[in-house]
Amino acid sequence: MREGSTIVSDTGYGIAWEHHGRMFVSFSGSDTVYETTENETVDQFNYTLVQTLGSWGPTQEFRRYLESKNA
């Protein structure tokens, strides 16, 4: 996370932040950072980003989605 970023969600499962209009997420136990959009989780899973990172199951589903999208 860079200076000047705004934390959107910070849970035991991951952290999401906004930096200059771009949204990023990193999952616990990983140094990998993924770029996403604020509504990508709603479009894919019908959960907000905050809801997704607040629950283990949706977090894992989102992580697999981002990993496959960026493979």
Phi, psi and omega in degrees: 000140183259157175300138181093000179279155176246122179287129179264319180206136179221105182233179176293348182262337180171178179226141176235140179215157179249136179220111179052047176081001178248144184252137181229155177217143175223139184261150181304138178082007182225144176265359181285135178245130179248140172270139181217187171240161181297329183260002182299321179291324177295314180297323185269323190231359182064028173233146172290166178299319179296316177297318181300311182284354179269000183218137185300312183300305178298325178298315180294322178296317180292319178299313178299319178300310181294321178298317180289326180293326184259008181283000000 
